[in-house]
């Protein structure tokens, strides 16, 4: 009998998606686990989406160029110029199926069997999912950081002879810190010295607060040989359009190599993406992220009021990443009893129950969901050294945030 690839069977379901779907399925729960944008696009974008689809346009449902529509690649380059005073060659840009498509293709194109890939802990789970499971035989090194940044000093001791790629995220998911000029300069210098690539995921670029600035790594990689910048429209309320991109190192035919095995991005979505980037400053995004900042300023101090919770103020993203270790240490026995009892009521498997008993963050995730009716993401999803944390989003409606915190305050300590 024909069988599927056994490696494919070993690839785990995307944990943060699984958890978010589980929270959404819990009756009456306030779901603060989801990672998508918390607002809808403005009316101008809806109007443009309607205008794009016309029977007069004979190309709207046809294939586009493999590397992406030429005009869209020019629009992406122009956007970098306006936002960051950064010159980008459109010929070095490849359009991808969402931000995750850009991640997968970058790992596939720039690393091979046996190469070392350094991934900070915590980090966006898809990096490890793609590098360790979808691509067999990569040498994955986790760099435990907590709320610290990767720097040349803490990276250098980990570098092996097979070092090929460092993965950075700025603003960083889930901690919210932003990489600065000094740190990025040091890392680019180290990449040149040791001859490795930096994959720089800037998907959360617009979610920045306190008048801080996002810095694309190409500003410091002046040779354009050691860095790949990844972006998407996901944080602009257009996640369903699945438009991402990669700004690649300067090299002949690099985009052709990069997209050789890539699925094509929807032609209609590319037309809309071009409109969004060309008109970025006039589509009300600034106001939406000002609202995020206001909700951040409301939520973080309140999380720190909860006994046993410690949460730094994130500089960017739409996430809070509180440390819950002291809360667990103070109540672990009762937490385990409550979660085991509620899990059995829901016919949860013994295997899944044991995971809750083994990991602090899963224990708190289950307790918050079952007992307080609030969904979060356990920190263990972001790396083996991040089990003392949970992630909550403040992209949710203010009413949801208020209800969620009210439940935590009233029910969390009712043990």
C-alpha positions in Angstrom: 0.0 0.0 0.0 1.3 3.5 -0.9 2.3 5.5 2.2 2.9 9.2 2.8 6.3 10.5 3.7 7.0 9.5 7.3 8.7 12.8 8.0 5.5 14.6 7.1 3.6 12.5 9.8 6.1 13.7 12.4 5.5 17.4 11.7 3.5 18.7 14.7 0.4 20.9 14.2 1.3 24.6 14.5 1.0 24.9 18.3 -0.1 28.5 18.7 -2.8 28.0 16.1 -3.9 24.8 17.9 -4.1 26.7 21.2 -6.0 29.6 19.7 -8.5 27.3 18.1 -8.9 25.5 21.4 -9.5 28.7 23.3 -12.1 29.8 20.6 -13.9 26.5 21.1 -14.2 26.9 24.9 -17.8 28.2 25.5 -17.9 31.8 26.7 -14.1 32.2 26.8 -12.4 35.6 26.1 -9.8 34.6 23.6 -6.6 36.6 24.2 -4.4 34.0 22.5 -5.0 34.9 18.9 -2.3 36.6 16.9 -4.0 38.3 14.0 -4.7 42.0 13.7 -7.4 43.4 15.9 -8.9 45.8 13.4 -10.5 45.8 10.0 -9.0 47.7 7.0 -10.4 51.2 6.3 -13.1 51.8 3.8 -10.7 52.9 1.1 -9.2 49.4 1.0 -12.6 47.8 0.7 -13.4 50.1 -2.1 -10.2 49.3 -3.9 -10.7 45.6 -3.5 -14.1 45.9 -5.2 -12.7 48.1 -8.0 -9.9 45.6 -8.7 -12.2 42.9 -9.7 -13.6 43.9 -13.1 -14.6 41.8 -16.1 -12.8 44.4 -18.2 -9.5 43.3 -16.8 -8.6 40.1 -18.7 -5.5 39.4 -16.4 -7.0 39.6 -12.9 -7.4 35.8 -12.7 -4.3 34.9 -14.6 -0.9 33.9 -13.3 1.5 36.6 -12.3 5.3 36.6 -12.5 6.9 33.9 -10.4 8.8 36.4 -8.2 5.7 38.6 -7.9 4.2 41.3 -10.0 6.8 43.8 -11.2 4.7 46.8 -10.1 4.2 45.3 -6.6 8.0 44.7 -6.2 8.5 48.4 -7.1 5.9 49.4 -4.6 7.6 47.4 -1.8 11.0 49.0 -2.7 9.3 52.5 -2.7 7.7 51.8 0.7 11.1 51.0 2.2 12.5 54.2 0.8 9.6 56.4 2.2 9.5 54.7 5.6 13.2 54.2 6.3 15.1 56.2 3.7 16.4 52.8 2.5 17.2 52.1 -1.1 16.1 48.6 -2.1 16.5 47.1 -5.6 13.1 45.7 -6.8 15.0 43.0 -8.6 16.1 41.6 -5.1 12.5 41.4 -3.9 10.4 38.2 -4.1 6.7 38.1 -3.3 5.6 35.1 -1.2 2.5 33.4 0.1 2.3 35.3 3.4 5.1 35.8 5.9 5.3 32.1 6.7 6.0 31.5 3.0 8.9 33.9 3.1 10.3 32.1 6.2 10.0 28.7 4.6 11.6 29.7 1.3 14.4 31.5 3.1 15.3 28.5 5.2 15.0 26.3 2.1 17.1 28.5 -0.1 19.9 29.7 2.2 20.5 26.6 4.4 21.2 22.9 3.6 21.4 19.6 5.4 23.9 19.9 8.4 23.9 23.7 8.5 23.7 25.4 11.9 20.7 27.7 12.4 20.6 29.8 15.6 17.1 30.6 16.8 16.6 32.7 19.9 14.4 31.4 22.8 11.7 32.7 22.9 10.9 33.1 19.3 7.9 32.7 16.8 7.2 28.9 16.8 7.1 28.7 13.0 10.9 29.1 12.8 11.6 25.9 14.6 8.6 24.1 13.0 10.0 24.9 9.6 13.7 24.5 10.3 13.5 21.3 12.4 10.6 19.5 10.9 9.9 20.6 7.3 13.6 20.7 6.5 15.4 17.6 7.7 18.9 17.6 9.1 19.5 21.2 10.1 21.6 21.7 13.2 19.3 23.9 15.4 20.9 25.8 18.2 18.5 27.6 20.7 19.9 30.8 22.3 18.1 31.3 25.7 17.4 35.1 26.1 14.3 35.8 28.1 13.8 39.6 27.5 17.4 40.1 26.3 18.5 40.7 22.7 20.8 38.6 20.5 24.1 40.4 20.4 27.5 39.7 18.9 28.8 38.9 22.4 26.2 36.3 23.4 26.1 34.8 19.9 29.8 34.4 19.2 30.4 31.5 21.7 27.6 29.5 20.0 28.9 29.7 16.5 30.2 26.4 15.0 32.1 25.7 11.8 28.8 24.9 10.1 27.1 28.2 11.1 24.8 29.3 8.3 22.0 31.4 9.6 20.8 33.6 12.6 17.1 34.3 12.9 16.1 37.7 14.3 12.7 39.3 14.8 12.1 43.0 15.3 9.8 44.0 16.8 10.2 40.7 18.6 7.4 38.2 19.0 6.6 37.5 21.8 8.6 39.9 24.1 8.1 43.1 22.1 11.6 44.5 22.2 13.1 46.3 19.2 16.6 45.9 17.8 18.8 49.0 18.0 21.5 50.4 15.7 24.5 49.3 17.9 23.2 45.7 18.3 22.4 45.3 14.6 25.7 46.8 13.5 27.6 44.3 15.7 25.6 41.3 14.4 26.1 42.3 10.8 29.8 42.7 11.4 29.9 39.2 13.0 27.9 37.8 10.1 30.5 39.2 7.7 33.4 37.9 9.8 32.0 34.4 10.2 30.2 34.3 6.8 26.6 33.5 7.7 23.2 35.0 6.9 20.8 36.9 9.1 17.2 36.2 8.5 15.5 39.4 9.7 11.7 39.0 10.2 10.1 42.5 10.5 6.5 41.3 10.1 5.5 43.4 13.2 7.1 46.6 11.8 4.1 48.9 12.3 3.4 47.9 15.9 5.9 50.2 17.6 5.2 52.5 20.5 6.7 55.4 22.6 7.9 57.1 19.4 10.6 54.4 18.9 11.8 53.5 15.4 12.1 50.2 13.5 15.4 49.7 11.8 15.7 47.4 8.8 18.9 45.3 8.9 19.8 46.4 5.4 20.6 49.8 6.8 23.7 48.2 8.3 24.4 45.4 5.8 25.8 47.9 3.2 27.2 45.2 1.0 23.8 43.5 0.9 25.4 40.1 1.1 24.6 38.8 4.6 20.9 39.6 5.4 17.4 38.7 4.2 14.5 41.0 5.3 11.0 39.5 5.5 7.7 41.4 5.7 4.0 40.9 5.1 0.7 42.7 5.2 -0.6 40.6 8.1 -0.4 43.2 10.8 -2.3 45.7 8.6 -5.6 43.7 8.9 -5.0 42.0 5.6 -3.7 38.6 6.9 -6.2 36.7 4.8 -4.7 38.1 1.5 -1.5 36.1 2.3 0.9 38.6 0.9 4.5 38.5 2.2 7.9 39.3 0.7 11.6 38.8 1.1 14.3 41.3 0.3 17.2 39.2 -0.7 21.0 39.6 -0.8 22.3 41.3 -3.9 23.2 38.4 -6.3 22.6 37.6 -10.0 19.3 35.7 -10.5 18.7 35.5 -6.7 14.9 35.8 -7.0 14.7 33.0 -9.6 16.6 30.7 -7.3 14.5 31.8 -4.3 11.1 31.2 -5.8 12.0 28.2 -7.9 9.7 25.9 -5.8 7.3 28.6 -4.5 3.5 28.5 -5.0 2.3 31.6 -6.8 0.7 34.4 -4.8 -2.9 35.4 -5.9 -2.8 38.0 -8.7 -5.8 39.9 -7.2 -4.2 40.0 -3.7 -1.0 41.4 -5.3 -2.9 44.3 -6.9 -4.5 45.2 -3.6 -1.1 44.9 -1.8 0.3 47.4 -4.3 -2.5 49.9 -3.5 -1.9 49.5 0.3 1.8 50.1 0.1 1.6 53.0 -2.3 -1.0 54.7 -0.1 0.3 53.4 3.2 0.5 56.9 4.9 -3.2 57.7 4.1 -5.0 54.5 5.1 -5.5 55.2 8.8 -3.0 52.6 10.1 -1.3 55.1 12.4 -4.6 55.6 14.3 -5.0 51.9 14.7 -1.6 51.4 16.2 -2.2 54.4 18.5 -5.2 52.5 19.9 -2.9 49.4 20.4 -0.5 51.6 22.4 -3.4 52.8 24.5 -4.5 49.3 25.2 -1.0 48.2 26.0 -0.7 51.0 28.5 -4.0 49.9 30.1 -3.2 46.2 30.2 0.5 45.9 31.3 0.2 47.7 34.7 -2.9 45.6 35.5 -1.1 42.3 34.8 1.7 43.4 37.2 -1.0 43.9 39.8 -1.7 40.1 39.7 0.2 38.4 42.5 3.0 36.2 41.0 2.9 37.9 37.5 5.7 40.1 36.2 5.4 41.7 32.8 7.8 44.2 31.2 6.4 46.9 29.0 6.7 45.8 25.3 8.2 48.3 22.9 6.4 46.8 20.0 4.1 44.0 18.7 0.6 43.5 20.2 1.6 41.0 22.9 2.2 40.9 26.6 4.6 38.2 27.8 4.3 38.0 31.6 6.4 35.7 33.7 4.1 33.5 35.8 6.7 31.4 37.7 6.0 32.8 41.2 2.2 32.3 40.7 2.8 28.6 39.8 5.2 28.1 42.7 2.7 29.5 45.1 -0.3 27.4 43.9 1.0 24.5 41.9 -0.6 21.6 43.8 -4.1 23.2 43.6 -3.6 24.2 40.0 -2.8 20.7 39.1 -5.8 19.4 40.9 -8.1 21.9 39.2 -6.8 21.3 35.8 -6.8 17.5 36.1 -10.5 17.6 37.2 -11.6 20.0 34.5 -9.7 18.1 31.8 -11.4 14.9 32.7 -14.8 16.6 32.5 -13.9 17.6 28.9 -12.6 14.1 28.0 -9.1 15.3 27.5 -6.6 12.5 26.9 -4.3 11.4 29.7 -1.4 12.3 27.4 -2.5 15.8 27.1 -3.2 16.0 30.8 0.3 14.9 31.6 1.7 17.7 29.4 -0.3 20.1 31.6 1.3 18.6 34.7 4.8 18.7 33.2 4.9 22.3 31.9 4.1 25.4 34.0 2.9 27.5 31.1 0.5 24.8 29.8 -0.8 24.3 33.4 -1.6 28.0 33.6 -3.0 28.1 30.1 -5.4 25.3 31.0 -6.3 26.8 34.4 -7.0 30.2 32.9 -9.1 28.7 30.1 -11.1 26.3 32.2 -11.4 28.2 35.5 -11.3 31.9 34.4 -12.6 31.6 30.8 -9.6 33.5 29.4 -7.4 32.1 26.5 -3.6 32.7 26.3 -0.6 31.0 24.7 1.8 28.9 26.9 5.4 30.2 26.8 6.7 26.7 26.0 5.4 27.2 22.5 8.1 29.7 22.0 11.0 27.6 23.1 12.1 25.1 25.8 13.5 27.9 28.0 10.3 29.9 28.0 8.0 27.7 30.1 7.7 30.4 32.9 5.8 32.7 30.6 2.4 33.0 28.9 1.4 35.3 26.0 -1.6 37.5 25.9 -2.7 39.8 23.0 -3.8 43.4 23.5 -5.0 43.6 19.8 -8.4 42.4 21.1 -11.2 44.9 21.5 -11.0 47.0 24.7 -14.2 45.5 25.9 -12.7 42.0 25.6 -9.5 43.1 27.4 -11.5 44.6 30.2 -13.7 41.5 30.5 -10.7 39.2 30.3 -8.8 41.0 33.0 -11.9 41.2 35.2 -12.2 37.5 35.0 -8.5 37.0 35.9 -8.7 39.3 38.9 -11.9 37.6 40.2 -11.2 33.9 39.4 -7.4 33.4 39.1 -6.9 33.1 42.9 -10.2 31.3 43.7 -8.3 28.1 44.3 
